[in-house]
Amino acid sequence: MAQVVVTVNDRPYTMQCPDGEEDHLRELARLLDSEVFRVKQSVGTIGDIRLLVMSGLMVADRLSEAIKKIELQDEQIRVLRDARNMAQMQAKDVEVRVADRLDEAAKRLHVLAQELG
């Protein structure tokens, strides 16, 4: 496990994370710190715990909205895949019917050619 010192609200915190995840942890800390800064700008000076809870809730709200969008997009993808599959089946059906009609037309032409020739 790696140790990383992150700063949130101008205070350092030593955190552990799996090796190789240090940069990701730092980025998450920057995200939380920027949310803390926004909350402080909005509500002024409040206790650290309340500030972090409010900031965490704001980040959780954004995460919740992102999850909803992803779920909606997943549903749209499923609907589009189903529509594509249906269209492919219909196209194959049309292809078979056209091929059958062309085959029938070729047979008629052959018969006509024999009658004329």
C-alpha positions in Angstrom: 0.0 0.0 0.0 1.2 3.4 -0.9 0.9 6.5 1.3 -0.1 9.8 -0.1 -0.4 13.2 1.6 -3.5 15.1 0.2 -4.6 18.5 1.1 -8.3 19.4 1.7 -9.3 22.7 3.1 -5.6 23.7 3.5 -5.0 20.7 5.8 -2.8 17.7 5.0 -4.1 14.2 5.4 -2.0 11.1 5.0 -4.0 8.4 3.1 -3.3 4.9 2.0 -4.1 3.5 -1.4 -3.2 0.6 -3.6 0.2 1.0 -5.3 -0.2 2.8 -8.6 -3.4 4.6 -7.5 -1.6 7.6 -6.0 -2.4 10.0 -8.8 -6.0 9.0 -8.8 -6.2 9.6 -5.0 -4.7 13.0 -5.5 -7.2 13.9 -8.2 -10.1 12.8 -5.9 -8.7 14.9 -3.1 -8.5 17.9 -5.5 -12.1 17.3 -6.5 -13.2 17.3 -2.8 -11.0 20.3 -2.0 -12.6 22.3 -4.9 -16.0 21.4 -3.6 -15.0 22.4 -0.1 -13.8 25.8 -1.5 -17.2 26.3 -3.3 -19.2 25.5 -0.1 -17.0 27.9 1.9 -17.6 30.6 -0.8 -21.4 30.0 -0.4 -21.9 29.6 3.3 -18.9 31.2 4.9 -16.9 29.8 7.7 -18.4 26.7 9.4 -17.0 23.8 11.3 -14.7 21.4 9.4 -17.0 18.4 9.9 -20.1 20.2 8.7 -18.0 21.7 5.8 -16.8 18.2 4.7 -20.3 16.7 5.1 -21.8 19.4 2.9 -19.0 19.1 0.4 -19.3 15.3 0.4 -23.1 15.6 -0.2 -22.5 18.0 -3.1 -20.1 15.5 -4.7 -22.5 12.6 -4.0 -25.3 14.6 -5.6 -23.2 15.1 -8.8 -22.3 11.4 -8.7 -26.0 10.5 -8.3 -26.9 12.6 -11.3 -24.0 11.1 -13.4 -25.3 7.6 -12.5 -28.8 8.5 -13.6 -27.5 9.8 -16.9 -25.4 6.6 -17.4 -28.4 4.4 -16.6 -30.6 6.4 -19.1 -27.9 6.2 -21.8 -27.6 2.4 -21.1 -31.4 2.1 -21.6 -31.2 4.1 -24.8 -28.3 1.9 -26.1 -30.4 -1.2 -25.3 -33.4 0.3 -27.2 -31.2 1.3 -30.1 -29.6 -2.2 -30.2 -33.0 -3.8 -30.2 -34.1 -1.5 -33.0 -31.0 -2.3 -35.0 -31.5 -6.0 -34.6 -35.1 -5.7 -35.7 -34.1 -3.6 -38.7 -31.4 -6.2 -39.6 -34.0 -9.0 -39.4 -36.4 -7.0 -41.5 -33.7 -6.3 -44.1 -32.9 -10.0 -44.3 -36.5 -10.7 -44.8 -36.8 -8.1 -47.6 -33.6 -9.5 -49.1 -35.1 -13.0 -49.2 -38.3 -11.8 -50.7 -36.5 -9.7 -53.3 -34.3 -12.7 -54.1 -37.4 -15.0 -54.5 -39.1 -12.5 -56.8 -36.0 -12.1 -58.9 -35.7 -15.8 -59.1 -39.4 -16.0 -60.2 -38.8 -13.2 -62.7 -35.7 -15.0 -64.1 -37.7 -18.2 -64.5 -40.5 -16.3 -66.3 -38.0 -14.7 -68.6 -36.4 -18.0 -69.3 -39.8 -19.5 -70.2 -40.6 -16.4 -72.4 -37.2 -16.7 -74.1 -37.8 -20.4 -74.8 -41.3 -19.6 -76.2 -39.9 -16.8 -78.4 -36.8 -18.7 -79.5 
